[in-house]
């Protein structure tokens, strides 16, 4: 690592190394985090991932690095993708159920597409 000598002298030369986690340990860490995430705001957090998904993520990360941060990041990214997919599906369902959108009618949607320029003026 590249640190300035002044900083390095304050930190000391002691280096702590952590052994990589096994797949079972990573799986336990993910389950513990999901159990802790089950709050009032997200009561079903522990049911978010299937057991096979956690198993696969734990095995893959254990084979590569054994870093718990990586398996948690992988699960977080999976949850973000799911949220985006659900939001897109809801938006599509809303568009399909909106009679104005089905008919191709004007309304605010057309005006919103005609906003332009730095001045933000409405064009006709």
N, C-alpha and C positions, 0 to 999 in steps of 0.2 A: 504494500500500500504506500501511496505517496502522501506523506504528511510533512508539514513544516517541522523542522527540528525542535522548535520551541513547543509546539503542540505535542510532539512525540515524547518529549522529556516529561511532560506533565502526565501523560497517559501511562507511561511506563512501557517496558518492553514485554510485559506479560501478555501472552496471547491465549485466549480461551477458545478451544475448539469444541464443537458440539458434534456428537455422533449422529448420523442420519437416523431418522425414525423408520421403523419397519411399517409395512402395509397395515398390520393390525393396530399399531399405535396411531397411525394417521387416521384410520377409520374411527378409532375411539375419540380422537381429537375433534373430528368433524361432527360426530354424534353429540359430543359434549357442547360444542358451539351451537348446534341446532337446538338442543334442549334448552340452552340458556337464552336463545333468541325467541322462544315461545312466550312472548309477553302479551299484554292486553292489545297492543297495536297489531301484533301478528301472531294470533293464537295458534295457527296451523303451521308454524315455521318448521317444526320437526317432521312434518309430513310432506315437505316440499320436494325432497329428493327420494327416489326409490333406493332401496338397499343395494341393488346391483350397480347403480350409478356411483354411489359412494365407494363401493368395493372397487370398481374399475378405476376411479380417480385415485384412490389410495394406492392401488397396485402400480399404476403408471408413474406416479410421483415418487413412490418408494424405489422403483427401479432406476429412475433418473437421478434424483438428488436426495430424497428423504426429507425434504424441507417442508415443514408444516405450513409455512406461509404460502407456498405454491399450491398445495391442495386446497387451502381455504380460498385463495384467489381464483382457482379453477371453479370451485363451487359458486363463488360470488358472481363470476362471469356467466355461468350457466343460468343463475337466477335472473340476472339482468336481461339475458336473451329471452327468457320465458316471459318476463314482464313486457318487453317490447312486442313480442308476438301476441300476447293477450290484448295489449292496447291497440295494436293494428287491427285485430279481429273485431274488437268493440267498435272502432271507428268505421270499419267496413259495414258492420251490422247496422250502425246508426245511419249511414248513408243509404243503405238499402231500404230501411224503414221510413226514411224521410220522403214524403210525397213530392216535395218541391225539387229535391235532388233527382228523383226518378224522372220527373217530367222535363228536366233540364231547364227549369224556370230560372228566372233572374234572381232577384233578391240580393242579400248581402254578399253571397258568394261571388257574384259577378263584379260588384263594386270593389270587393277586396282584391280582386285580381287586377283592377285598373289603378290601384294605388301606385304612384310612380314618382320618380325624381327625388332629389334631396329635400325639396320643399314639402313633400308629402301631400301634394294637392290631388284631389280627385279628378280623374279625367272622364270625359263622357263619350 
